[in-house]
Protein backbone atom coordinates (compact mmCIF):
# COMPACT_ATOMS: atom_id res chain seq x y z
CA UNK A 1 0.00 0.00 0.00
CA UNK A 2 2.80 2.38 0.97
CA UNK A 3 4.75 1.66 -2.23
CA UNK A 4 1.63 2.19 -4.35
CA UNK A 5 1.04 5.62 -2.83
CA UNK A 6 4.68 6.55 -3.36
CA UNK A 7 4.42 5.60 -7.02
CA UNK A 8 1.22 7.64 -7.44
CA UNK A 9 2.77 10.77 -5.92
CA UNK A 10 5.93 10.28 -7.99
CA UNK A 11 3.76 10.08 -11.12
CA UNK A 12 1.85 13.20 -10.05
CA UNK A 13 5.04 15.19 -9.68
CA UNK A 14 6.44 13.97 -13.00
CA UNK A 15 3.27 14.97 -14.85
CA UNK A 16 3.29 18.44 -13.32
CA UNK A 17 6.95 19.10 -14.08
CA UNK A 18 7.06 17.75 -17.62
CA UNK A 19 4.21 20.04 -18.56
CA UNK A 20 6.34 23.03 -17.56
CA UNK A 21 9.61 22.07 -19.20
CA UNK A 22 11.49 21.93 -15.90
CA UNK A 23 14.17 19.47 -14.82
CA UNK A 24 12.52 16.23 -13.75
CA UNK A 25 15.25 14.15 -12.08
CA UNK A 26 15.82 16.07 -8.79
CA UNK A 27 12.08 16.32 -8.03
CA UNK A 28 11.55 12.69 -8.96
CA UNK A 29 14.23 11.73 -6.44
CA UNK A 30 12.45 13.81 -3.81
CA UNK A 31 9.19 12.04 -4.63
CA UNK A 32 10.76 8.65 -3.88
CA UNK A 33 11.16 9.77 -0.28
CA UNK A 34 7.46 10.52 0.15
CA UNK A 35 5.65 8.50 2.79
CA UNK A 36 1.95 7.82 3.36
CA UNK A 37 1.59 10.73 5.78
CA UNK A 38 3.25 13.16 3.38
CA UNK A 39 1.10 11.98 0.47
CA UNK A 40 -2.08 12.54 2.48
CA UNK A 41 -0.76 15.92 3.63
CA UNK A 42 -0.11 16.92 0.01
CA UNK A 43 -3.73 16.21 -0.85
CA UNK A 44 -5.48 17.85 2.09
CA UNK A 45 -3.04 20.66 2.90
CA UNK A 46 -4.58 23.19 0.55
CA UNK A 47 -4.02 26.07 2.95
CA UNK A 48 -0.37 25.13 3.33
CA UNK A 49 0.00 24.96 -0.45
CA UNK A 50 -1.53 28.38 -0.97
CA UNK A 51 0.55 29.81 1.86
CA UNK A 52 3.74 28.54 0.22
CA UNK A 53 2.75 30.05 -3.14
CA UNK A 54 1.71 33.38 -1.59
CA UNK A 55 4.95 33.53 0.37
CA UNK A 56 7.05 33.08 -2.77
CA UNK A 57 4.98 35.61 -4.72
CA UNK A 58 5.45 38.15 -1.90
CA UNK A 59 9.17 37.46 -1.99
CA UNK A 60 9.43 38.17 -5.73
CA UNK A 61 7.21 41.24 -5.36
CA UNK A 62 9.46 42.58 -2.61
CA UNK A 63 12.94 41.65 -1.42
CA UNK A 64 13.49 39.10 -4.18
CA UNK A 65 12.45 41.25 -7.12
CA UNK A 66 16.01 42.13 -8.09
CA UNK A 67 16.99 38.46 -7.98
CA UNK A 68 14.08 37.67 -10.31
CA UNK A 69 15.20 40.53 -12.57
CA UNK A 70 18.73 39.08 -12.74
CA UNK A 71 17.26 35.66 -13.57
CA UNK A 72 15.15 37.25 -16.33
CA UNK A 73 18.24 38.80 -17.90
CA UNK A 74 20.05 35.49 -17.80
CA UNK A 75 17.07 33.69 -19.33
CA UNK A 76 16.20 36.23 -22.08
CA UNK A 77 19.64 37.67 -22.81
CA UNK A 78 20.41 41.39 -22.71
CA UNK A 79 20.51 43.40 -25.95
CA UNK A 80 22.67 46.52 -25.95
CA UNK A 81 21.27 48.27 -29.03
CA UNK A 82 21.88 51.91 -28.07
CA UNK A 83 18.86 53.35 -29.85
CA UNK A 84 16.43 50.80 -28.42
CA UNK A 85 17.77 51.16 -24.88
CA UNK A 86 17.64 54.97 -25.02
CA UNK A 87 14.07 54.86 -26.34
CA UNK A 88 12.97 52.41 -23.63
CA UNK A 89 14.60 54.48 -20.90
CA UNK A 90 12.91 57.65 -22.12
CA UNK A 91 9.50 55.94 -22.34
CA UNK A 92 9.80 54.36 -18.91
CA UNK A 93 10.91 57.65 -17.34
CA UNK A 94 8.01 59.59 -18.83
CA UNK A 95 5.37 56.93 -18.25
CA UNK A 96 6.53 56.19 -14.69
CA UNK A 97 6.30 59.86 -13.74
CA UNK A 98 2.70 59.95 -14.99
CA UNK A 99 1.66 56.57 -13.59
CA UNK A 100 3.09 57.40 -10.15
CA UNK A 101 0.33 59.97 -9.75
CA UNK A 102 -2.21 57.14 -9.55
CA UNK A 103 0.11 54.46 -8.15
CA UNK A 104 2.59 56.01 -5.68
CA UNK A 105 4.28 52.60 -5.14
CA UNK A 106 6.12 53.21 -8.42
CA UNK A 107 8.22 55.79 -6.57
CA UNK A 108 9.28 53.35 -3.84
CA UNK A 109 9.43 50.32 -6.16
CA UNK A 110 10.32 51.68 -9.62
CA UNK A 111 10.05 49.39 -12.62
CA UNK A 112 13.11 47.37 -13.59
CA UNK A 113 13.38 47.00 -17.37
CA UNK A 114 15.74 45.90 -20.12
CA UNK A 115 15.84 45.10 -23.84
CA UNK A 116 16.28 41.38 -24.52
CA UNK A 117 17.63 39.47 -27.52
CA UNK A 118 14.37 37.92 -28.73
CA UNK A 119 13.44 38.88 -32.28
CA UNK A 120 9.66 38.41 -32.08
CA UNK A 121 7.15 41.19 -31.39
CA UNK A 122 6.65 40.93 -27.64
CA UNK A 123 7.16 42.40 -24.19
CA UNK A 124 6.05 41.31 -20.74
CA UNK A 125 5.82 42.52 -17.16
CA UNK A 126 6.07 40.07 -14.30
CA UNK A 127 6.25 40.08 -10.50
CA UNK A 128 8.14 42.84 -8.72
CA UNK A 129 7.57 45.50 -11.42
CA UNK A 130 10.06 43.66 -13.66
CA UNK A 131 9.73 44.23 -17.41
CA UNK A 132 11.45 42.72 -20.43
CA UNK A 133 11.06 44.12 -23.97
CA UNK A 134 12.09 42.20 -27.10
CA UNK A 135 14.48 43.87 -29.54
CA UNK A 136 12.05 42.51 -32.14
CA UNK A 137 9.44 44.98 -30.90
CA UNK A 138 11.63 47.92 -31.89
CA UNK A 139 12.44 46.43 -35.29
CA UNK A 140 8.82 45.50 -36.01
CA UNK A 141 7.61 49.03 -35.17
CA UNK A 142 10.48 50.73 -37.01
CA UNK A 143 11.57 52.39 -33.75
CA UNK A 144 8.41 54.52 -33.73
CA UNK A 145 8.49 56.15 -30.28
CA UNK A 146 4.74 56.64 -29.97
CA UNK A 147 3.96 53.03 -30.84
CA UNK A 148 6.74 51.66 -28.63
CA UNK A 149 5.33 53.71 -25.73
CA UNK A 150 1.88 52.16 -26.21
CA UNK A 151 3.23 48.63 -25.79
CA UNK A 152 5.41 49.62 -22.83
CA UNK A 153 2.47 51.45 -21.24
CA UNK A 154 0.31 48.37 -21.70
CA UNK A 155 2.84 46.20 -19.85
CA UNK A 156 3.17 48.83 -17.14
CA UNK A 157 -0.60 48.63 -16.74
CA UNK A 158 -0.31 44.93 -15.96
CA UNK A 159 2.21 45.73 -13.24
CA UNK A 160 0.12 48.53 -11.74
CA UNK A 161 -2.97 46.30 -11.68
CA UNK A 162 -1.07 43.36 -10.10
CA UNK A 163 -1.96 41.13 -13.05
CA UNK A 164 1.26 39.05 -12.86
CA UNK A 165 0.43 38.11 -9.27
CA UNK A 166 -3.15 37.20 -10.15
CA UNK A 167 -1.99 35.25 -13.20
CA UNK A 168 0.53 33.17 -11.27
CA UNK A 169 -2.03 32.33 -8.60
CA UNK A 170 -4.59 31.38 -11.24
CA UNK A 171 -2.35 29.28 -13.46
CA UNK A 172 0.16 27.67 -11.09
CA UNK A 173 -0.28 23.85 -11.23
CA UNK A 174 -1.62 23.04 -7.78
CA UNK A 175 -0.90 19.33 -8.17
CA UNK A 176 2.79 20.16 -8.45
CA UNK A 177 2.60 22.50 -5.47
CA UNK A 178 0.75 19.89 -3.40
CA UNK A 179 3.35 17.22 -4.08
CA UNK A 180 6.27 19.46 -3.24
CA UNK A 181 4.74 21.02 -0.12
CA UNK A 182 3.81 17.55 1.10
CA UNK A 183 7.41 16.40 0.85
CA UNK A 184 9.92 16.51 3.68
CA UNK A 185 12.74 16.81 1.16
CA UNK A 186 13.57 19.68 -1.15
CA UNK A 187 12.44 23.27 -1.22
CA UNK A 188 8.98 24.31 -2.42
CA UNK A 189 10.33 27.82 -2.94
CA UNK A 190 12.85 26.54 -5.50
CA UNK A 191 10.19 24.71 -7.49
CA UNK A 192 7.78 27.64 -7.36
CA UNK A 193 10.53 30.00 -8.48
CA UNK A 194 11.55 27.70 -11.32
CA UNK A 195 7.95 27.48 -12.49
CA UNK A 196 7.51 31.26 -12.46
CA UNK A 197 10.76 31.75 -14.39
CA UNK A 198 9.82 29.07 -16.94
CA UNK A 199 6.50 30.78 -17.69
CA UNK A 200 7.64 34.40 -17.97
CA UNK A 201 5.71 36.22 -20.67
CA UNK A 202 3.19 33.43 -21.11
CA UNK A 203 -0.13 34.65 -22.51
CA UNK A 204 -1.83 32.06 -20.30
CA UNK A 205 -1.18 34.27 -17.26
CA UNK A 206 -3.22 37.15 -18.71
CA UNK A 207 -7.00 37.13 -19.21
CA UNK A 208 -9.20 39.15 -21.52
CA UNK A 209 -10.39 41.54 -18.76
CA UNK A 210 -6.73 42.13 -17.80
CA UNK A 211 -5.81 42.91 -21.41
CA UNK A 212 -8.68 45.36 -21.87
CA UNK A 213 -7.85 47.12 -18.62
CA UNK A 214 -4.16 47.35 -19.56
CA UNK A 215 -5.07 48.77 -22.99
CA UNK A 216 -7.21 51.46 -21.34
CA UNK A 217 -4.43 52.26 -18.88
CA UNK A 218 -1.92 52.51 -21.72
CA UNK A 219 -4.06 55.01 -23.63
CA UNK A 220 -4.46 57.20 -20.55
CA UNK A 221 -0.83 57.10 -19.41
CA UNK A 222 0.69 57.62 -22.87
CA UNK A 223 -1.56 60.52 -23.85
CA UNK A 224 -0.96 62.17 -20.45
CA UNK A 225 2.78 61.73 -21.06
CA UNK A 226 2.64 63.53 -24.41
CA UNK A 227 2.58 60.59 -26.82
CA UNK A 228 0.34 60.41 -29.89
CA UNK A 229 -3.28 59.49 -28.94
CA UNK A 230 -3.59 57.50 -32.17
CA UNK A 231 -0.60 55.25 -31.46
CA UNK A 232 -2.65 52.47 -29.86
CA UNK A 233 -4.87 52.11 -32.91
CA UNK A 234 -1.78 52.39 -35.14
CA UNK A 235 -0.05 49.45 -33.41
CA UNK A 236 -3.00 47.14 -33.88
CA UNK A 237 -3.58 48.34 -37.43
CA UNK A 238 0.04 47.44 -38.13
CA UNK A 239 -0.52 43.97 -36.71
CA UNK A 240 -3.60 43.59 -38.92
CA UNK A 241 -1.64 44.74 -41.97
CA UNK A 242 1.16 42.27 -41.27
CA UNK A 243 -1.31 39.46 -40.68
CA UNK A 244 -2.99 40.08 -44.02
CA UNK A 245 0.36 40.15 -45.80
CA UNK A 246 1.28 36.74 -44.43
CA UNK A 247 3.84 38.06 -41.96
CA UNK A 248 1.52 37.83 -38.96
CA UNK A 249 2.93 34.84 -37.10
CA UNK A 250 6.57 35.91 -37.38
CA UNK A 251 5.65 39.51 -36.62
CA UNK A 252 3.62 39.11 -33.45
CA UNK A 253 5.32 36.01 -32.06
CA UNK A 254 3.47 34.74 -28.99
CA UNK A 255 1.97 38.03 -27.78
CA UNK A 256 -1.56 37.03 -28.74
CA UNK A 257 -3.63 34.13 -27.50
CA UNK A 258 -6.84 34.41 -29.58
CA UNK A 259 -8.83 32.12 -27.30
CA UNK A 260 -8.91 34.48 -24.32
CA UNK A 261 -7.64 37.83 -25.62
CA UNK A 262 -9.51 40.60 -27.45
CA UNK A 263 -9.41 40.42 -31.26
CA UNK A 264 -6.96 42.57 -33.21
CA UNK A 265 -9.80 44.54 -34.79
CA UNK A 266 -11.50 44.94 -31.44
CA UNK A 267 -8.40 46.39 -29.80
CA UNK A 268 -7.79 48.81 -32.67
CA UNK A 269 -11.40 49.97 -32.68
CA UNK A 270 -11.41 50.44 -28.90
CA UNK A 271 -8.37 52.67 -29.19
CA UNK A 272 -10.12 54.63 -31.96
CA UNK A 273 -13.14 55.02 -29.70
CA UNK A 274 -10.90 56.38 -26.94
CA UNK A 275 -9.29 58.78 -29.43
CA UNK A 276 -12.71 60.08 -30.49
CA UNK A 277 -13.69 60.77 -26.87
CA UNK A 278 -10.28 62.31 -26.17
CA UNK A 279 -10.86 64.81 -29.00
CA UNK A 280 -14.21 65.91 -27.58
CA UNK A 281 -15.94 63.87 -30.28
CA UNK A 282 -14.28 65.90 -33.01
CA UNK A 283 -11.80 63.54 -34.68
CA UNK A 284 -12.54 60.06 -36.02
CA UNK A 285 -11.03 57.60 -38.45
CA UNK A 286 -12.65 55.09 -40.77
CA UNK A 287 -10.61 51.90 -40.22
CA UNK A 288 -11.78 50.48 -43.55
CA UNK A 289 -10.32 53.31 -45.63
CA UNK A 290 -7.96 55.27 -43.36
CA UNK A 291 -10.09 58.40 -43.91
CA UNK A 292 -9.64 61.04 -41.20
CA UNK A 293 -12.74 63.07 -40.30
CA UNK A 294 -13.31 66.33 -38.43
CA UNK A 295 -16.84 67.01 -37.23
CA UNK A 296 -17.88 63.84 -39.11
CA UNK A 297 -16.64 65.29 -42.41
CA UNK A 298 -13.79 63.54 -44.21
CA UNK A 299 -10.77 65.83 -44.55
CA UNK A 300 -8.25 63.45 -46.09
CA UNK A 301 -6.63 60.03 -46.39
CA UNK A 302 -2.89 59.95 -45.70
CA UNK A 303 -0.93 58.24 -48.44
CA UNK A 304 0.85 55.01 -47.64
CA UNK A 305 4.61 55.27 -47.15
CA UNK A 306 7.34 52.63 -47.21
CA UNK A 307 7.24 52.08 -43.45
CA UNK A 308 3.46 51.98 -42.92
CA UNK A 309 0.09 51.59 -44.62
CA UNK A 310 -2.37 54.40 -45.25
CA UNK A 311 -4.55 53.11 -42.41
CA UNK A 312 -1.74 52.97 -39.86
CA UNK A 313 -0.57 56.42 -40.86
CA UNK A 314 -4.16 57.65 -40.67
CA UNK A 315 -4.33 56.56 -37.01
CA UNK A 316 -1.30 58.71 -36.19
CA UNK A 317 -2.56 61.71 -38.19
CA UNK A 318 -5.93 61.46 -36.44
CA UNK A 319 -4.06 61.27 -33.14
CA UNK A 320 -2.19 64.50 -33.84
CA UNK A 321 -5.43 66.25 -34.76
CA UNK A 322 -7.08 64.90 -31.59
CA UNK A 323 -4.45 66.68 -29.51
CA UNK A 324 -5.68 69.99 -30.90
CA UNK A 325 -9.28 69.37 -29.91
CA UNK A 326 -8.65 67.79 -26.51
CA UNK A 327 -9.77 71.03 -24.87
CA UNK A 328 -12.72 73.09 -26.00
CA UNK A 329 -11.43 75.93 -28.16
CA UNK A 330 -12.77 79.46 -28.36
CA UNK A 331 -11.65 79.77 -31.98
CA UNK A 332 -10.94 77.24 -34.71
CA UNK A 333 -7.18 76.66 -35.19
CA UNK A 334 -6.06 77.44 -38.70
CA UNK A 335 -4.61 74.71 -40.93
CA UNK A 336 -1.60 75.52 -43.13
CA UNK A 337 1.40 73.88 -44.80
CA UNK A 338 4.88 75.10 -43.96
CA UNK A 339 8.17 73.44 -44.83
CA UNK A 340 6.43 70.36 -46.15
CA UNK A 341 4.49 69.84 -42.91
CA UNK A 342 0.73 70.23 -42.34
CA UNK A 343 -0.04 72.21 -39.19
CA UNK A 344 -3.26 72.82 -37.31
CA UNK A 345 -2.60 75.86 -35.17
CA UNK A 346 0.74 75.13 -33.47
CA UNK A 347 0.36 71.34 -33.75
CA UNK A 348 2.19 69.53 -36.54
CA UNK A 349 -0.22 67.01 -38.08
CA UNK A 350 1.71 65.18 -40.80
CA UNK A 351 4.61 65.40 -43.21
CA UNK A 352 3.32 66.00 -46.73
CA UNK A 353 4.70 63.29 -49.02
CA UNK A 354 4.74 63.28 -52.83
CA UNK A 355 1.41 61.42 -52.78
CA UNK A 356 -0.32 63.73 -50.28
CA UNK A 357 -2.20 66.84 -51.36
CA UNK A 358 -1.46 69.43 -48.68
CA UNK A 359 -3.69 72.11 -50.18
CA UNK A 360 -6.65 69.72 -50.27
CA UNK A 361 -6.15 68.91 -46.59
CA UNK A 362 -6.13 72.62 -45.71
CA UNK A 363 -9.27 73.30 -47.74
CA UNK A 364 -11.14 70.33 -46.31
CA UNK A 365 -10.20 71.11 -42.70
CA UNK A 366 -11.40 74.70 -43.11
CA UNK A 367 -14.68 73.50 -44.62
CA UNK A 368 -15.21 70.94 -41.83
CA UNK A 369 -14.55 73.57 -39.17
CA UNK A 370 -17.22 75.75 -40.76
CA UNK A 371 -19.70 72.87 -40.87
CA UNK A 372 -19.62 72.77 -44.67
CA UNK A 373 -19.30 69.83 -47.02
CA UNK A 374 -15.75 68.84 -47.89
CA UNK A 375 -14.25 68.08 -51.24
CA UNK A 376 -14.07 64.32 -51.18
CA UNK A 377 -12.98 63.52 -54.74
CA UNK A 378 -9.59 62.27 -53.58
CA UNK A 379 -11.18 60.25 -50.83
CA UNK A 380 -13.70 58.71 -53.23
CA UNK A 381 -10.87 57.74 -55.56
CA UNK A 382 -9.07 56.04 -52.70
CA UNK A 383 -12.19 54.17 -51.64
CA UNK A 384 -12.71 53.08 -55.24
CA UNK A 385 -9.17 51.72 -55.37
CA UNK A 386 -9.72 49.80 -52.16
CA UNK A 387 -12.96 48.35 -53.54
CA UNK A 388 -11.23 47.36 -56.79
CA UNK A 389 -8.51 45.57 -54.80
CA UNK A 390 -11.16 43.79 -52.75
CA UNK A 391 -13.13 42.81 -55.85
CA UNK A 392 -9.99 41.60 -57.58
CA UNK A 393 -9.02 39.51 -54.55
CA UNK A 394 -12.50 38.02 -54.33
CA UNK A 395 -12.49 37.17 -58.04
CA UNK A 396 -9.04 35.59 -57.91
CA UNK A 397 -10.08 33.35 -55.04
CA UNK A 398 -13.47 32.41 -56.50
CA UNK A 399 -14.45 29.18 -58.25
CA UNK A 400 -13.01 28.25 -61.64
CA UNK A 401 -16.33 29.07 -63.35
CA UNK A 402 -16.48 32.49 -61.61
CA UNK A 403 -12.94 33.36 -62.75
CA UNK A 404 -13.67 32.30 -66.35
CA UNK A 405 -16.84 34.44 -66.35
CA UNK A 406 -14.96 37.40 -64.93
CA UNK A 407 -12.28 37.06 -67.61
CA UNK A 408 -14.93 36.93 -70.34
CA UNK A 409 -16.62 40.09 -69.08
CA UNK A 410 -13.26 41.86 -68.85
CA UNK A 411 -12.79 41.36 -72.60
N, C-alpha and C positions, 0 to 999 in steps of 0.2 A: 504493500500500500504506500509506504513511504517513498520507495523508488519510483512508483508510478506518478506520484505528485511532483517529485523532483523533475521527472522528464517533462511533465506538462508545463511547469513553470519555465524550464529551460526552453521549450518550444515557444512559449509565449514571448520570452525575451528576444529570441532569435527573429521571430516574425516582426516584432516592433522595430528592431534595429535595422534589419535588411531593407525595410521600407523607407528608411531615412538615409541610406548610403553611409552609415557609420561603421566603424570597425566592430566586427562581431566577436572575435576570439576572446578578448579580456572579459566581456560581459558574460559570455557563455561559460567561462571558467567560474565566474562569480555564481552563476545560476546553479552550478553543480553542488555548491555548498549550501543551497537552500534546504531547510528542513520543513517538516509539516507545519510547525507553528509559524514560521516565516511565510510560508505559502498562504496560510489562512489570513495572516496579518496583511499581506499584500492585497488580498481581495476585499477585506472589510475596512481597511484603514484609509478610507477615502479622505477623511479630514487631515490625516498625516500626509497623504500624497499632495493634497492641495496646499498644505502649509509649506512643504518642501519646494513646490513650484513657485509659490508666492515669494518665498524667501529668496530664491535665486533671481527672480524678476526684479525684486527690490534692490538686490545687490548690483545688477547690471544697470538699473536706473539711477543708482547712486554711486557708492564708492568704487564699484567695479566697472563703471562706464568707460573709463580710459583704457582698461584692460581689454574690454570688448572692442573698442576702437582699434587698438593695436592688432587684435586678432583679425578684424575686418581688413585692415591694410595687408596683412600677410596673406589672407585668403584671396582677395580681389587683385592685389598688385597695385602699386602706386604709379600713376602716370604724371610726368613732370612737364607736360606741354605748357609753356609759359602763358600763352594766350588763354587757354582753357582755365588754368588755375587763377589767373588774374580776374577773369570774368566771374568765376564762381565766388571768389572772395568778395568782389564788389557786390554781387547779388545777395550773398549771405549777410553782408554788413548792412545793406540797405533794408532788406526784408526783416532782419532780426530787430533792427531799431523800431520798425513799425509794429511788428508782432508783439514786442515787449510791452506795448501799451495795453494789450488785452491779456497777455500772459507774462506777468512780471518774473516768472521763474526762469525765463530766457536770460535774464541778467545774471542770476546766480548760477545757472547751469546752461551756459551758451552752447549752441550746436557745435559739435565736432563735424568736420566735413573734409572730403578729399576727392580727387579725380582718380578713378581706377582705370585699369588697362582694357576693360571689356569693350568690344567694338559694336555691340548692339545698342539699340535705343532704349535706355533704361536708367533708372535712379531709384534709390530706396532709402527710407529712414527707419531705423530700428530702435531698440531700447536705449535709454540714456541720451536721447537727442543726438544720436550718431547717424550721419548721412554719408552715403557713397554715391557718386555720380559717374556714369560711364563716359569714357572719352568718345564713345560712339554717339552719345547724345549731342555733343558739340558738332561733330562732323555731320550728323544727319540734319541738324538745324542750321547748318552753314554759319555757326557761331553768331546767330542772331540773338542779341542780348535780351530783347523783350520776350522771345519765345523760350529761351533758356530759363529766364526768371520765372515764367509760368510753371514750368516743371519743378523747379527748385521750391517755389512757393507751395506747390501741391504737396510735395514731400514734407515740407515744414509743417503743413497743416496736419498731416498724420501724427507728427511728433507732438504738436500742441494739443491735439485731441486724444492723446494716449492710445492711438490705434495699435501700435506695435504690441503694447502690453495686452490689450484685449485680444488681439490676434493670436498671440502665443498661448494665452489661457484657453482660447477656443479650439485651437488646432493641435495642441500638444497631445501626443498619443498616451492616454491615461493608462493603457495596459503596460506600456513600457515603464511609466513612472511607478505604477503599483509594484511591478516586479523588483525594481531597483530599491524602492523605499522599504520593501519587505525583506530585503537582504541584509544580513549582518556584515557582509563584505562589500568593499567598494564604496564609492562616493556618489550619492544621487546628484550632488551639485555638478560633478564632472559630466555626467550623462546629460543632464538638463542643459548645461552650457554647450556641449557638443551638438545637441539637437538644435538649439537656437542658432548656432553658428552655421550649421549645415543648411538651414532653411532661410538664411538672410535673403531678402528681396523676393521671397515667394509670394505670388499673387494669391495663394490660398489663405494667407494671413489677413487679407483685406477684403471686406465685403462691399456690396454695392452702396449701402448707406454711407459707409466710410468714404468711399470714392467721391460720392456726390458732395459730401460735406467738405472734403479736402479741396475739391474743385471750386466750391463757393469761397472757401477761405483764400485760395490762391488768387482769385479775381480781386477780392477786397484788399489783400495785402500788397499785391503788385501795383494795382492802380493807385493806392495810397502812397506807394513808394516812388511813383513817377514813371512807371512802365506803361507801355501802350495797352489801353483797355481792350483792344482787339486781338491781343496776342494769344489768348486762350483759344479763341475760335480758329485762329491761324494755325496753331499747332495741330489741332484735330483735323483741320482741312488738309494740312500737309500729309497727315497719316492716311486720310482717305484717298488723296491723290496718289500716294505711293502704293497703296493697296490695289487701286485700279490699274496701275501700270505694271503690276506683277512683282513689285519690290516689297510688298507689305510685310512678309514674314521676316525677311532679313533686316528690314528697316526697324520694325518695332520690337523685335526680339521677343522676350517673355513678359513685356509690361502689361499685356492685356489677357485677361481670362474671360472670354465672352460669356461663359455660363453664369457668372455672378457679378459682372461689371457692366456699367452703362455702355450702350452702343457708341461707336465712333460718331455717328451722326447726332445722336442724342446729346453727347457731350459738347460737340461744336455748337449745336443749336441752343443749348442752355447758356453757353458763354455769349452767344449773340443776343439772347434775351436779356442777360445781365448788362450787356453793352447798351442796349436800347434804353433800359431803365436808367443807367448811369448818365445818359445824354439827355435826361428829362424828356424821354420819348421823342427825340428829334432825329436821331440817326439810326438807320437800319441797313441791313444787307440781305440781298436775296441769295441764299446759298446755292441755288441752282444756276445762277448766271454770274454771280460776283458783282451785281449792280448795287452801287451805293446810293442810298436815298436820304434826302433831307426833307422833313415835313411830309413824308410819304410820297415824295416826287423824286424820280431817278435823276441823279446829277452826273453819273458817269460810271464806266466800268474800267478799272485799271487794266492796262495791257499786261499780258504775261511776260515775265523776264526769265533769263536763263536759270535763276536760282529758285523761282517759285511760280506757281500757276496764277492765273488771273484771280481766281477765287481766294487763294491764300493772301495775295497782295491786297485784295479788296477788304479782307478782314482788318488788315493793319491800317489801311487808309481810313476805313470807317472808325477805327479806334482813335486815330489822330483827330478826326472831326468831332468825335464824342467828347474829347477833352475840352473843346471849345464851348460846348453846350452843357457841360456838367452843372454850371451855375446859371441861373436865370439872368439873361442879359437885357440891359436897358436899350441897347441898340444892336442891330445886326452887324457882325464883324464882316469886313469887306474882303472878298476873295481877290487874289491877284497872283501873277506869276513873276518871279524875280530870280535871275540867275539859274534858270532851269528848274526852279522849285515852286510848287503851288502852295500858297499861304492862305490861311483864313484868319484874318487879324494878325496876331503875332505868332500863331501856331503854324509850323510847317506841316503840310498835309502829305505831300508825296513829291518824289523826283519825277519830272516830266521826261519820259523816254521818247525815242523816235516814233513809237507807236501810240503815244498818248496825245490827245489834243487838249493842250492847256487852256486855250481860249474857250473851247466848248465847256470845259469844267467851270470856268469863271462865269460864263453866261448862264449855265444851268443852275449854279449855286445862287446867283443873284435872283433868278426867276423863282426858285423854290423858297427863298427867304421872303419874297413878296407874295407868296401864295399863288403864283401863276404857273401855268403849264410849262414844262421844260421841253427843250428840243431833244427828242429821244431817237433821232435817226441812227446815230452811232450805236446806241444801245440796242435798237431793233435789229441792226445788222449783226451785232454780236450774238443776240439770241437766235437769229436765223442760222448762223454758223453752228451754234451748239446743237440746234435741232437737226441740221443736216448731218452732223457727226453722229448723232444718236440714231437717225434714220439709217445711215450707212452701216453703222454697227449692227443694227437690228436685221437689216437685209443680209449682211454677210454671214450672220449666224442663223439665218432662217433655214427652212427645208430646201432641198434641191429644187423642187418645183417652184418655190417662191423666188429663189435666186434667178432661175431661168426666166420667169415672168418679169422680174425686175429688169433684167438685161434686155429683154425684148422691148419693154416700154422705153428704156433709155435710148434705144436706137430711133 
